[in-house]
Amino acid sequence: MRAVVGAGEGVFPVGAQTRRYYARPDVAHVVLRDAPPVEWGLLWRADGATARVLAFGRAAHDLVRDRA
């Protein structure tokens, strides 16, 4: 998506951290101050729910829960 935006072919809403981790000189980030906060979640293919993936999901959930 960033390549499309950088080529002047579109716009795409992203979370604030995108500016820090995926900065590009050809893409401008405009803060939408009146927009609701972005909520994140994990997802994976239904047939890819391995023990390792599920353990990661549980660990991520526990980390977020413990910070709330």
Biotite code that builds the C-alpha atoms (Angstrom):
import biotite.structure as struc

atoms = struc.array([
    struc.Atom([0.000, 0.000, 0.000], chain_id="A", res_id=1, res_name="MET", atom_name="CA", element="C"),
    struc.Atom([2.848, 2.394, 0.797], chain_id="A", res_id=2, res_name="ARG", atom_name="CA", element="C"),
    struc.Atom([4.197, 1.945, -2.736], chain_id="A", res_id=3, res_name="ALA", atom_name="CA", element="C"),
    struc.Atom([0.797, 2.871, -4.195], chain_id="A", res_id=4, res_name="VAL", atom_name="CA", element="C"),
    struc.Atom([0.603, 5.974, -1.994], chain_id="A", res_id=5, res_name="VAL", atom_name="CA", element="C"),
    struc.Atom([4.216, 6.882, -2.764], chain_id="A", res_id=6, res_name="GLY", atom_name="CA", element="C"),
    struc.Atom([3.457, 6.660, -6.482], chain_id="A", res_id=7, res_name="ALA", atom_name="CA", element="C"),
    struc.Atom([0.643, 9.188, -6.044], chain_id="A", res_id=8, res_name="GLY", atom_name="CA", element="C"),
    struc.Atom([-2.034, 6.600, -6.812], chain_id="A", res_id=9, res_name="GLU", atom_name="CA", element="C"),
    struc.Atom([-3.981, 6.621, -3.561], chain_id="A", res_id=10, res_name="GLY", atom_name="CA", element="C"),
    struc.Atom([-4.300, 7.276, 0.147], chain_id="A", res_id=11, res_name="VAL", atom_name="CA", element="C"),
    struc.Atom([-4.547, 4.832, 3.019], chain_id="A", res_id=12, res_name="PHE", atom_name="CA", element="C"),
    struc.Atom([-5.269, 5.316, 6.735], chain_id="A", res_id=13, res_name="PRO", atom_name="CA", element="C"),
    struc.Atom([-2.652, 3.832, 9.052], chain_id="A", res_id=14, res_name="VAL", atom_name="CA", element="C"),
    struc.Atom([-1.848, 3.878, 12.753], chain_id="A", res_id=15, res_name="GLY", atom_name="CA", element="C"),
    struc.Atom([0.487, 6.524, 14.170], chain_id="A", res_id=16, res_name="ALA", atom_name="CA", element="C"),
    struc.Atom([3.368, 4.082, 14.609], chain_id="A", res_id=17, res_name="GLN", atom_name="CA", element="C"),
    struc.Atom([3.637, 3.694, 10.828], chain_id="A", res_id=18, res_name="THR", atom_name="CA", element="C"),
    struc.Atom([5.496, 6.998, 10.587], chain_id="A", res_id=19, res_name="ARG", atom_name="CA", element="C"),
    struc.Atom([8.150, 5.707, 12.996], chain_id="A", res_id=20, res_name="ARG", atom_name="CA", element="C"),
    struc.Atom([8.655, 2.189, 11.625], chain_id="A", res_id=21, res_name="TYR", atom_name="CA", element="C"),
    struc.Atom([7.895, 2.598, 7.907], chain_id="A", res_id=22, res_name="TYR", atom_name="CA", element="C"),
    struc.Atom([8.931, 6.154, 7.076], chain_id="A", res_id=23, res_name="ALA", atom_name="CA", element="C"),
    struc.Atom([9.287, 6.954, 3.378], chain_id="A", res_id=24, res_name="ARG", atom_name="CA", element="C"),
    struc.Atom([10.395, 10.238, 1.835], chain_id="A", res_id=25, res_name="PRO", atom_name="CA", element="C"),
    struc.Atom([7.674, 9.986, -0.821], chain_id="A", res_id=26, res_name="ASP", atom_name="CA", element="C"),
    struc.Atom([4.793, 9.547, 1.653], chain_id="A", res_id=27, res_name="VAL", atom_name="CA", element="C"),
    struc.Atom([3.275, 12.276, 3.845], chain_id="A", res_id=28, res_name="ALA", atom_name="CA", element="C"),
    struc.Atom([1.596, 11.330, 7.118], chain_id="A", res_id=29, res_name="HIS", atom_name="CA", element="C"),
    struc.Atom([-1.348, 13.529, 8.091], chain_id="A", res_id=30, res_name="VAL", atom_name="CA", element="C"),
    struc.Atom([-2.701, 13.205, 11.621], chain_id="A", res_id=31, res_name="VAL", atom_name="CA", element="C"),
    struc.Atom([-6.490, 12.797, 11.787], chain_id="A", res_id=32, res_name="LEU", atom_name="CA", element="C"),
    struc.Atom([-7.140, 14.351, 15.172], chain_id="A", res_id=33, res_name="ARG", atom_name="CA", element="C"),
    struc.Atom([-10.914, 13.789, 15.247], chain_id="A", res_id=34, res_name="ASP", atom_name="CA", element="C"),
    struc.Atom([-10.751, 10.116, 14.234], chain_id="A", res_id=35, res_name="ALA", atom_name="CA", element="C"),
    struc.Atom([-11.400, 7.377, 16.781], chain_id="A", res_id=36, res_name="PRO", atom_name="CA", element="C"),
    struc.Atom([-8.338, 5.433, 17.954], chain_id="A", res_id=37, res_name="PRO", atom_name="CA", element="C"),
    struc.Atom([-7.240, 2.480, 15.855], chain_id="A", res_id=38, res_name="VAL", atom_name="CA", element="C"),
    struc.Atom([-7.764, -0.896, 17.511], chain_id="A", res_id=39, res_name="GLU", atom_name="CA", element="C"),
    struc.Atom([-5.401, -3.735, 16.672], chain_id="A", res_id=40, res_name="TRP", atom_name="CA", element="C"),
    struc.Atom([-5.804, -7.475, 16.759], chain_id="A", res_id=41, res_name="GLY", atom_name="CA", element="C"),
    struc.Atom([-3.970, -10.617, 15.721], chain_id="A", res_id=42, res_name="LEU", atom_name="CA", element="C"),
    struc.Atom([-5.173, -12.792, 12.905], chain_id="A", res_id=43, res_name="LEU", atom_name="CA", element="C"),
    struc.Atom([-3.899, -15.838, 11.080], chain_id="A", res_id=44, res_name="TRP", atom_name="CA", element="C"),
    struc.Atom([-5.128, -18.320, 8.552], chain_id="A", res_id=45, res_name="ARG", atom_name="CA", element="C"),
    struc.Atom([-7.606, -20.791, 10.046], chain_id="A", res_id=46, res_name="ALA", atom_name="CA", element="C"),
    struc.Atom([-5.482, -23.709, 8.876], chain_id="A", res_id=47, res_name="ASP", atom_name="CA", element="C"),
    struc.Atom([-2.327, -22.061, 10.271], chain_id="A", res_id=48, res_name="GLY", atom_name="CA", element="C"),
    struc.Atom([-3.284, -22.231, 13.949], chain_id="A", res_id=49, res_name="ALA", atom_name="CA", element="C"),
    struc.Atom([-0.203, -24.165, 15.026], chain_id="A", res_id=50, res_name="THR", atom_name="CA", element="C"),
    struc.Atom([0.764, -24.596, 18.657], chain_id="A", res_id=51, res_name="ALA", atom_name="CA", element="C"),
    struc.Atom([3.413, -21.877, 18.226], chain_id="A", res_id=52, res_name="ARG", atom_name="CA", element="C"),
    struc.Atom([0.920, -19.414, 16.713], chain_id="A", res_id=53, res_name="VAL", atom_name="CA", element="C"),
    struc.Atom([-1.630, -20.081, 19.458], chain_id="A", res_id=54, res_name="LEU", atom_name="CA", element="C"),
    struc.Atom([1.044, -19.691, 22.162], chain_id="A", res_id=55, res_name="ALA", atom_name="CA", element="C"),
    struc.Atom([2.061, -16.351, 20.662], chain_id="A", res_id=56, res_name="PHE", atom_name="CA", element="C"),
    struc.Atom([-1.592, -15.248, 20.639], chain_id="A", res_id=57, res_name="GLY", atom_name="CA", element="C"),
    struc.Atom([-1.982, -16.199, 24.304], chain_id="A", res_id=58, res_name="ARG", atom_name="CA", element="C"),
    struc.Atom([1.242, -14.392, 25.251], chain_id="A", res_id=59, res_name="ALA", atom_name="CA", element="C"),
    struc.Atom([0.187, -11.240, 23.377], chain_id="A", res_id=60, res_name="ALA", atom_name="CA", element="C"),
    struc.Atom([-3.239, -11.335, 25.002], chain_id="A", res_id=61, res_name="HIS", atom_name="CA", element="C"),
    struc.Atom([-1.727, -11.772, 28.468], chain_id="A", res_id=62, res_name="ASP", atom_name="CA", element="C"),
    struc.Atom([0.714, -8.892, 27.885], chain_id="A", res_id=63, res_name="LEU", atom_name="CA", element="C"),
    struc.Atom([-2.065, -6.506, 26.853], chain_id="A", res_id=64, res_name="VAL", atom_name="CA", element="C"),
    struc.Atom([-4.375, -7.681, 29.642], chain_id="A", res_id=65, res_name="ARG", atom_name="CA", element="C"),
    struc.Atom([-1.666, -7.160, 32.260], chain_id="A", res_id=66, res_name="ASP", atom_name="CA", element="C"),
    struc.Atom([-1.080, -3.575, 31.066], chain_id="A", res_id=67, res_name="ARG", atom_name="CA", element="C"),
    struc.Atom([-4.759, -2.622, 31.209], chain_id="A", res_id=68, res_name="ALA", atom_name="CA", element="C"),
])
